[in-house]
């Protein structure tokens, strides 16, 4: 019996851990309050940014992914962005994303679909998704504030951010609690900010968002996946709501 027990322990120590299936929650995650925003099979929980329903073209749900289809890189020119069917205020969001060469996209939050009624993307804070090496937007803005994982057009991501190669999955993490916000990439914090401060309001004033009244002042909003006309895929989209700051 002792030999059998020792053998079992040895095997348990040497066998690789079984990877968690995409678009699922472990018992521990459920206990921590996590919820899936994408079930891997349907578009449930998402709608067009200017429509009560999910787009019939431009996006596809296939092979456990929700993906933008190719449309030549025009912002919102395919089917447009998709947003969650409800708003969020204080939260931790995890999203796996996989880009193609030259791609541009983004994960937005605090989105107000009524701000921009014209062409182009809905307005909100943006976790930039970009092929920094190829897409020209990486060289625009100020000090790299339009590169991957940046708070778009306001705060550049850390220069030493860990980026996985094109075609591999990267993981974005966005944490918002009260005035405090963070962007993470593949387990490393790359952006941190405090809203409602003179410093942050100057960032807004100096950005493309200065034309939108009250930008950055909202306490909640929708979460958005951007259609920028480039093939980009998302999976493992999960969120947990956090208590407000005291």
Residue pairs with C-beta under 8 A, 6 or more apart in sequence:
20 26
22 40
22 64
22 96
22 235
22 236
23 36
23 38
23 39
23 40
23 41
23 64
23 235
23 236
23 237
24 36
24 40
25 34
25 35
25 36
25 238
29 238
32 240
33 240
33 241
34 238
34 239
34 240
35 238
35 239
35 240
36 237
36 238
37 45
37 46
37 84
37 223
37 237
37 238
37 239
38 45
38 46
38 66
38 234
38 235
38 236
38 237
39 45
40 64
40 65
40 235
41 61
41 64
42 61
43 54
43 59
43 61
43 66
43 82
45 84
45 85
46 54
46 66
46 82
46 83
46 84
46 85
46 225
47 53
47 54
47 82
47 83
47 85
48 54
48 55
48 79
48 80
48 81
48 82
48 83
49 80
49 81
49 82
49 83
49 111
49 113
49 121
49 122
49 222
49 224
50 80
50 113
50 122
51 80
54 82
55 79
55 80
55 82
56 79
57 69
57 78
57 79
58 68
58 69
58 71
58 78
58 79
58 80
58 227
59 66
59 67
59 68
59 69
59 79
59 82
59 227
60 66
60 67
60 69
61 67
64 235
65 98
65 233
65 234
65 235
66 225
66 233
66 234
66 235
66 237
67 231
67 232
67 233
67 234
68 78
68 105
68 225
68 226
68 227
68 228
68 229
68 230
68 231
68 232
68 233
69 78
69 231
70 229
70 230
70 231
71 77
71 78
71 227
71 229
72 229
73 102
73 104
73 228
73 229
73 230
74 228
74 229
75 119
75 120
75 121
75 226
75 227
75 228
75 229
76 119
76 120
76 121
76 227
76 228
77 119
77 227
77 229
78 227
78 229
79 227
80 227
81 108
81 121
81 122
81 224
81 225
81 226
81 227
82 224
82 225
82 227
83 111
83 113
83 122
83 222
83 223
83 224
83 225
84 222
84 223
84 224
86 222
87 220
87 221
87 222
88 109
88 220
88 221
88 222
88 223
88 239
88 241
89 176
89 219
89 220
89 241
89 244
90 176
90 177
90 178
90 241
90 242
90 243
90 244
90 245
91 174
91 175
91 176
91 239
91 240
91 241
91 242
92 173
92 174
92 175
92 239
92 240
92 242
93 107
93 109
93 172
93 173
93 174
93 175
93 223
93 237
93 238
93 239
94 171
94 172
94 173
94 236
94 237
94 238
94 239
95 107
95 171
95 172
95 173
95 174
95 234
95 236
95 237
96 169
96 170
96 171
96 172
96 234
96 235
96 236
96 237
97 105
97 107
97 129
97 169
97 170
97 171
97 172
97 232
97 233
97 234
98 167
98 168
98 169
98 170
98 232
98 233
98 234
99 105
99 129
99 130
99 131
99 166
99 170
99 230
99 231
99 232
100 131
100 166
100 167
100 230
100 231
100 232
101 131
101 134
101 166
102 131
102 134
102 135
102 230
103 129
103 130
103 131
103 135
103 228
103 230
103 231
103 232
104 129
104 130
104 131
104 135
104 137
104 228
104 230
105 129
105 130
105 225
105 226
105 227
105 228
105 230
105 232
106 121
106 126
106 127
106 128
106 129
106 152
106 224
106 225
106 226
106 228
107 126
107 127
107 129
107 172
107 174
107 223
107 224
107 225
107 226
108 121
108 122
108 124
108 125
108 126
108 127
108 223
108 224
108 226
109 124
109 125
109 127
109 174
109 176
109 221
109 222
109 223
109 224
110 124
110 125
110 176
110 216
110 218
110 220
110 221
111 122
111 123
111 124
111 221
111 222
111 223
111 224
112 122
112 123
112 124
112 218
112 221
112 222
113 122
113 222
115 122
115 123
115 212
115 215
116 122
116 123
116 212
121 224
121 226
121 227
121 228
122 222
122 224
123 209
123 212
123 215
124 221
124 222
124 224
125 151
125 152
125 181
125 216
126 151
126 152
126 153
126 226
127 149
127 150
127 151
127 152
127 172
127 174
127 183
128 146
128 147
128 148
128 149
128 150
128 151
128 152
128 157
129 148
129 172
129 226
129 232
130 137
130 138
130 146
130 147
130 148
131 138
131 148
131 166
132 138
132 147
132 148
132 163
137 146
138 144
138 146
138 147
138 148
140 146
141 153
141 156
142 156
142 206
143 156
144 150
144 156
144 157
144 159
145 151
145 152
145 153
145 154
145 155
145 156
146 152
146 153
147 156
147 157
148 157
148 161
148 163
148 185
149 157
149 161
149 172
149 183
149 184
149 185
149 190
149 191
150 156
150 157
150 183
150 190
150 191
151 181
151 183
151 191
151 193
153 207
153 208
153 209
154 193
154 203
154 204
154 207
154 209
155 191
155 193
155 203
156 191
157 183
157 185
157 190
157 191
158 188
158 189
158 190
158 191
160 188
161 185
161 186
161 188
161 190
162 185
162 186
162 187
162 188
163 170
163 185
163 186
164 170
164 186
169 235
170 185
170 186
171 184
171 185
171 186
171 187
171 236
172 183
172 184
172 185
173 182
173 183
173 184
173 185
173 187
174 181
174 182
174 183
174 184
175 181
175 182
175 184
175 242
176 182
176 242
177 242
177 244
177 245
178 244
178 245
179 194
179 195
179 196
179 197
179 245
180 192
180 193
180 194
180 195
180 245
181 191
181 192
181 193
181 194
181 195
182 189
182 191
182 192
182 193
183 189
183 190
183 191
183 192
184 190
193 200
193 203
194 200
195 216
195 217
196 217
200 216
201 216
204 210
204 215
204 216
209 215
209 216
223 239
225 234
